[in-house]
């Protein structure tokens, strides 16, 4: 009986030894402190970048889900770099895995691509344990973005517009609109003419450049006098308008 008891005790001791020592050896390349630091720092830095993105965003295309995606990208990039380390085989495996992913979502603003690269770079720096570099990069890049937004550098006063005018179907639009155009516009180019049968009208779309002293409301009121209060629209940003 004592021998059996001794064997059971040794077996239990061996099992406990495997669960602690062997498991620690298998995960010795990733220390708990490293993992916690990579996760915490990458999350903090990407949250900062997300806040800067929200603060400096202009227009109506803001997306909360995109900011959440930026944060996840940064954290995931950090963990991927931690996993890869200096292992070339893991790096090639990651490239092969990522090559099968296809993104179909269209980027609404070009600056969004810049923020994607920022969070990836910061995440990679944290994952390779270049913590100071990641912090410096976040501070410097966020400062640049805030400065560009605050000072409105390279902003251009847009005088180009899309003008949509509805006229009677039988009206001679060139003769009817020529004088008003000379008074209010530097340039005007006819883009399209469309017949509206239900209203017995024609709709004209122009690309126009307003004179510096021209008030858009004055141009619209003069055109409404010519077309008997039919539809007149003046749209900013013809480069972004899908005609």
C-alpha positions in Angstrom: 0.0 0.0 0.0 2.7 2.5 0.8 4.3 1.9 -2.6 0.9 2.5 -4.4 0.5 5.7 -2.4 4.0 6.8 -3.3 3.4 6.2 -7.0 0.1 8.2 -7.0 1.9 11.0 -5.2 4.7 11.0 -7.8 2.2 11.0 -10.7 0.2 13.9 -9.3 3.5 15.8 -8.7 4.5 15.1 -12.3 1.2 16.5 -13.6 1.5 19.6 -11.5 5.1 20.0 -12.7 4.0 19.9 -16.3 1.1 22.3 -15.8 3.5 25.0 -14.4 7.0 24.5 -15.6 6.4 23.1 -19.1 3.6 25.6 -19.9 5.9 28.4 -18.8 8.6 27.1 -21.1 6.2 26.9 -24.0 5.2 30.5 -23.5 8.5 31.9 -22.4 8.9 34.0 -25.5 5.9 36.1 -24.5 6.0 37.5 -21.0 2.8 38.7 -19.3 4.3 42.1 -18.7 5.1 42.5 -22.5 1.7 41.4 -23.6 0.0 43.8 -21.1 2.2 46.6 -22.1 1.7 46.1 -25.8 -2.1 45.9 -25.4 -2.3 48.9 -23.0 0.0 51.2 -24.9 -1.4 50.4 -28.4 -4.9 50.9 -27.1 -4.0 54.3 -25.5 -2.2 55.6 -28.5 -4.8 54.5 -31.0 -7.5 56.1 -28.8 -5.6 59.3 -28.9 -5.4 59.1 -32.7 -9.1 58.4 -32.9 -9.8 61.5 -30.8 -7.7 63.6 -33.1 -9.5 62.2 -36.1 -12.9 63.1 -34.6 -11.8 66.5 -33.6 -10.3 67.5 -36.9 -13.0 65.9 -39.1 -15.0 68.2 -41.3 -18.1 67.6 -43.4 -21.0 65.1 -43.0 -19.2 61.9 -43.8 -18.0 61.2 -40.2 -18.3 57.5 -39.3 -18.0 56.2 -35.7 -17.4 52.7 -37.0 -14.3 53.9 -38.9 -12.8 55.3 -35.7 -13.5 52.0 -34.0 -11.8 50.2 -36.9 -8.7 52.5 -36.6 -8.4 51.5 -32.9 -8.8 47.8 -33.7 -6.2 48.0 -36.5 -3.6 49.6 -34.3 -4.1 47.0 -31.5 -4.1 44.1 -33.9 -1.0 45.3 -35.7 0.8 45.5 -32.4 -0.1 41.9 -31.5 0.8 40.7 -35.0 4.3 42.2 -34.7 4.6 40.7 -31.2 3.7 37.3 -32.6 6.0 37.6 -35.7 9.0 39.0 -33.8 12.1 38.1 -35.8 10.7 34.9 -37.2 10.8 35.0 -41.0 8.5 32.0 -41.5 5.8 33.7 -39.4 6.2 36.9 -41.5 5.7 35.0 -44.8 2.7 33.2 -43.3 1.1 36.5 -42.3 1.7 37.9 -45.8 0.1 34.9 -47.4 -2.9 35.0 -45.0 -3.5 38.8 -45.6 -3.2 38.4 -49.3 -6.5 36.5 -49.4 -8.4 39.4 -47.8 -10.3 41.7 -50.1 -11.8 45.0 -49.0 -14.7 46.4 -51.0 -15.5 49.5 -49.0 -14.8 52.7 -50.8 -12.8 55.3 -48.8 -14.9 58.5 -48.6 -12.0 60.9 -47.8 -8.4 60.6 -48.8 -7.3 61.7 -45.3 -8.8 58.5 -43.9 -6.1 56.5 -45.7 -3.5 58.6 -43.9 -5.0 57.7 -40.5 -5.0 54.0 -41.4 -1.3 54.2 -42.1 -0.7 56.1 -38.8 -2.4 53.5 -36.6 -0.6 50.7 -38.4 2.8 52.4 -38.0 2.1 53.0 -34.3 0.8 49.5 -33.8 3.9 48.0 -35.5 6.2 50.2 -33.4 4.5 49.0 -30.1 4.5 45.4 -31.3 8.3 45.5 -31.9 8.8 47.0 -28.4 9.9 50.4 -29.8 7.7 52.0 -27.2 9.3 55.5 -27.1 9.2 55.6 -30.9 5.5 54.8 -30.9 4.8 57.5 -28.3 6.9 60.1 -30.2 5.3 59.2 -33.5 1.8 59.5 -32.0 2.5 62.9 -30.4 4.3 64.3 -33.5 1.8 63.1 -36.1 -1.3 64.1 -34.0 0.3 67.6 -33.5 0.8 67.9 -37.3 -2.8 66.9 -38.0 -4.1 69.4 -35.4 -1.9 72.1 -36.7 -3.0 71.6 -40.3 -6.7 71.6 -39.2 -6.3 74.7 -36.9 -4.5 76.8 -39.4 -6.4 75.5 -42.5 -3.2 75.3 -44.4 -3.5 75.1 -48.2 -7.2 76.0 -48.0 -8.6 77.3 -51.3 -11.6 79.6 -51.6 -13.8 77.7 -54.0 -15.7 79.8 -56.5 -16.5 76.9 -58.8 -20.1 75.7 -58.7 -22.6 73.4 -60.4 -25.6 75.4 -61.6 -28.8 73.6 -62.4 -31.5 75.7 -64.2 -34.9 74.6 -65.3 -36.4 76.5 -68.3 -39.4 76.2 -70.6 -38.9 73.5 -73.2 -39.2 76.0 -76.1 -36.9 78.6 -74.5 -33.6 79.7 -76.2 -31.4 79.2 -73.2 -28.3 80.7 -74.7 -30.0 83.9 -75.5 -32.0 84.0 -72.3 -29.2 83.4 -69.9 -26.3 85.1 -71.6 -26.7 88.6 -70.0 -27.2 87.2 -66.5 -24.1 85.0 -66.9 -22.0 88.0 -68.0 -23.0 90.0 -64.9 -22.4 87.3 -62.3 -19.9 84.7 -63.8 -16.3 84.6 -64.9 -16.8 81.3 -66.7 -19.7 79.0 -67.7 -19.6 75.6 -69.4 -22.7 73.7 -70.4 -22.5 70.1 -69.1 -25.8 68.6 -70.1 -29.3 69.4 -71.3 -32.2 67.1 -70.2 -35.8 67.2 -71.3 -38.5 66.9 -68.5 -41.6 65.8 -70.3 -43.9 65.9 -67.3 -43.3 69.6 -66.7 -42.8 70.6 -70.3 -39.4 71.9 -69.4 -35.7 71.4 -70.0 -33.1 71.1 -67.3 -29.6 72.6 -67.9 -26.5 71.8 -65.9 -23.6 74.2 -66.0 -20.1 74.3 -64.5 -19.7 77.9 -63.5 -17.1 80.2 -61.8 -18.6 83.0 -59.8 -17.1 86.5 -59.9 -15.4 87.6 -56.7 -18.1 90.1 -55.8 -21.0 88.0 -56.9 -23.6 87.0 -54.2 -25.0 83.5 -54.9 -28.4 84.6 -53.7 -28.5 87.5 -56.2 -27.6 85.1 -59.0 -30.4 82.8 -58.0 -33.0 85.5 -57.8 -32.0 86.9 -61.2 -32.3 83.4 -62.8 -35.7 82.9 -61.2 -37.0 86.0 -62.8 -36.0 84.6 -66.2 -37.4 81.1 -65.8 -40.7 82.1 -64.1 -39.7 80.8 -60.7 -38.8 77.3 -61.9 -36.1 75.2 -60.3 -32.7 76.8 -59.8 -29.9 75.2 -57.8 -26.3 76.2 -57.1 -24.1 73.4 -55.7 -20.6 73.6 -54.3 -17.9 71.2 -55.3 -18.5 69.9 -58.8 -15.6 67.5 -58.4 -17.6 65.5 -55.8 -21.0 65.7 -57.5 -22.2 62.6 -59.4 -24.1 63.9 -62.4 
